[in-house]
């Protein structure tokens, strides 16, 4: 879930206006869908590895490994570009704040999956597209119609079905995926703003470097010597995070975000399978029902946003 996956969507949306943005690659929609599905699988493996590692190491160490080892992917993802121009940004403060928001979302989510099943945490965190609709009003000045408001309300109800407050099921851990979704939503809004002034390579660079620097300063307070296998798994989380980001950028560089975004929900299937195979966790009926409601609401919101975008370009109103 928390693998910078949505960056590709926002970067691709702005590719025509930002220097250095990805250009449409070959293969069209079908290739784009395959990249999205592959990225979802990659992020599910990242989350599964992080959950497994949290049984041996403190969550802060796991997050540190995810960020520090992902820096190894920078030369491949950024490419053979001059690092000096890439580091220049039109809004340094927003770059740092946005990167810290993703770091917070990562910490929240990795902590959540230490105490609850992967599928449950992932499903709740997927209310992020719904929160994005709500927060886009005060922060981006967008208008939201009645149908999208209804979808948001239904999706949040789906999250409550999973959490089940008042039924003796909810715990403090179930609040962490919601905190993840909130921080991730603000991060996406920051990405939307930055894509108007900075190239994708610049945005990706700051995301990785800021997270690695902050966690390197924090991790000594939580450090315990990892085993050799833990070092290998920490390196794996970093490589999976970088690879997932690369795949999602390639996907949205090939096809419109509105056509591909719904396929990101397939990652819930991947996390359910990996949660069962590795930890023996299977979602109960309430979780399956709630996840289905959240997915349906999210897809509807993506659909209405695409309709509203076409209406805007044609002089229509938001739906």
N, C-alpha and C positions, 0 to 999 in steps of 0.2 A: 504494500500500500504506500509506504513512505519511501519512495525511491526516486523522487524528482520526476515522476512519470508525467505529470501534467505540464511540465515545462515545454515539452514538444508541441503540445496543442497550442499554447499561447505563442510560442516562437513561430510556428508555422502560420498562424493567423496574421502575423505582421511581416512576413517575409518579403512582401513587395515594397515595404517602406524602410526597412532597416538594412544598412550595409552589412554584408557578411552573413545574411540570413540564408538558410538552406534553400536551394532551388528545387523545383519539382523534379524528382527522379523518375526513372522508368518503372513500368509495372502497374501504375495506376492504383485503383481502389483495391484490387485483389492483393497486390503486394503490400499495400498499406495495412490491410486487415491482418495479414500474416505477421507483419512487424509488431502490430499492437498485441496480438495474441502471444507472440514470443516475449514481448516485454512484460506482459502480465505474468507469464510463467516465471520469468527471471526474477521479478519482484517478489513473487510468492516464495521462491527458493531463498531469496534474501531474508524474508521475514521468518521462514522456517529455521534457517541457520542461526539467525539472531535469537530466536526463542530457545533453541538448543544450547547456544553459548551461554545464555543467561542463567542456566543451571549451574555453571561453573564460575562465571565471572560476573562482576557487578555490571549493571546495565550501562553505566558510564564508560566502562572499558569496551563494551560491545559497540557503543556508538562511536567511540574514538577509533576503533579499528575500522568501522565502516567508512569513516571519513578519510582517515589517513591513507588507507590502502587504496581508496578510490582515486587518489591523486595519481596513481600509476597509470590511470586511464586517460589523464589529461592530454598527453601528446597524441594519442590515437583519436580522441574525440575532437579536440581543437584542431588537429591537423598540423600541417607544416606552415603555420602562420607565424608572423613576427609577434613574439610575446609582448613587446612594448606597446604597440597600438592596441592590442587586445585588452591590456590592463587599464586603458583609459576609459573612463566612464563619465557619462553626463550627469550622474546623480549618485555620488559615492554613499551618501547617507541611506538612500533607499536600497542600494545594493546590499549594504551591511544589514539593515533591518530585515530585508527580505530573506537573506541567508540565515539570520538568527531565527526567523519564524520557522523555516524548514528544519533547522536544528532542534527547535523546541518540539515540533511535530514528531520528529524522529525519536526523541527521548520519551515523549508521552506514549508513542505507539509501542516501542520496544519494551517499556515498562508494563504496558497493558498486556502484551502477549506473554509476558513472564507469568502472569497470574490468571489468564483466561485463555480459552481455546482460540486458535488462529481465526477460524471462520467467524466466530462471534465478534471478535475485535475488528476484523476486516469489514464485516457487514455494517457495523455501527459507524465506522470511520467513513464509509461511503455516503454519508449524508453531506459530505463536503460540497458536491455540486449543488445541493439544495441550499446550503448556507451561502454559497457564492451568489445565488440568485437574490437572497435577502440582503446581503451586505453590499451588493453592487449598486443598490439604490442610494445609500448615503455616501459611499466611497467612490463610486464611478459615475454617479448621476444618471444611471440607467432607469428606465421605466419597466415595471413588471405588471402584466395583466392578470386578471382574475384567475384564468386557468393555470397559470404558473404558480400563483399563490396557493391554489388548491392542491397542486402537485407537491409543493413544499410541505404543506400541512399533513398530507397523507404520508409522505416519506418520513417525516419526523415521528408520526404515529407508528410507523414500522420500526423505527429505532426503539421506541418505548416498549413495543412488543418483545423485542429481544432483551432489553434491560429489565423489564417487568418490575418497576418500582412498586413497593407496597405489598409484594407477594413473597417476600423473604428470599428473593433471588438476587436482586441488585446488590452490588457492593461498590466500594470506592473504586475498584479497578474498572468497572463498567463506565465510569465517568471519563477515564483516560482516552478511549477512542473518540469520545465527543470533543475532548480538549484537542486531540489530534486533528479532528476535522476542522475545528475553529481556527487553529494556528495555520493549518494547511490552506484554508480558504483565504486568509489574509495574505499568505505567501503567494497564492495565485493572483490575487488582486495586484500585489506588488509586481509580479511578473508581467501582467498586462500593461502596467504603466511603463516598466523598463523596456519592453519591446518596442516602444515608440522612440527610444533614444539610444539604445545600445544594441550591439550585435549579439546573436545567440552565444557565440564563443566567449564574449565578455561576461555575459550573465552566468554561464556555466562555470567559468573560471572563479568568479567571486563566490559562487555557491559552495564549491569544494574547498577553496582556500580558507574562507572565513570559518567554516565548520571545523576544519582540521586545526586551525590555530586556537580556536576557543576550547575545543576538547583536549588539546595537548596541554593547555594551561590548567584544565579542571581535573583531568584523569589522575594525576599523582595523588590526589586526596582519596581516591577509591582503588588504588592499584593493588593488585595481587599478582604474583608471577604466574603467567599462563603456562599451561603445558604445551608441548610441541604441537599436539593436535589442535589446541585452542588457537595458537598462533596461525596455524594453517586455515582454520575456520574464519578467523578475523580477516585474514587476507582475502578469503573467499567472499565475505560480505562486501568488501570494498570493490572487488572486481565485478560482482553481480550488480552492485549499485551503478557503477559506471557503464556496464554493458546494457543494463535496462534503460538507462538514460539515452544512450546512443540509439538503441532500437526504437524508442518512442519518438525521437527526433526524426529518424529516418521515415517512420510511419507517417507522421503528420507533414513531412516535407513532400510526400507523394500524393496525398489525398486530403480533401477538406476535413477540418476538425469535426464539423457537425456530422459527417458520415462515419467517422471512425470512433468518436468518443464513446458511444454505447458499448463497443466491444471491450472497453477497459473493465467492465463489470465481470467479464469472464474470469478475472483473477480470483474472484470469490470461489469459483470451482476449483482452481488450482490450490488455493489455501485449504479448502476443505479436504481435498485428497491428500495433500502433504501432511495436514494435521492428523489425519487418521493413520496414515502409513508410519509416521515418525512418533507420534505421541498417543495414538489410540483414541483421539478425540473425534466424535461425530456430533454435528449440530442436532439439537432436538427439534421438535415440530414447531415450537415458538420461534426459534432462531431461523428456521427455513422460511416460515411464513413472513417474519419481519424482513428478512433479507430480500425476499421476492417483492415485497411492497416497496422497499427502498430502491431496488433496481428498476422496477417499473416507473416509479416516480422520477428517478434520475434520467431515464431514457426519455420520458415525456418532456422533462425540462429541456434537455438537449434539443429535442425536436421543436419545441416552441421557440427556443432561442434562434434556431435556424430559420424558422418561419418569420420571426420578428426581424431578423437581419435582412431577409429578402424584402419584407415590407418597408423597412427603412430605406433601402436602396431604391425602392420604387415609389417612395413618398407615402407609404402606408403608416399605420400606427402599430404599436406593440400589442401582442396578444397575451 
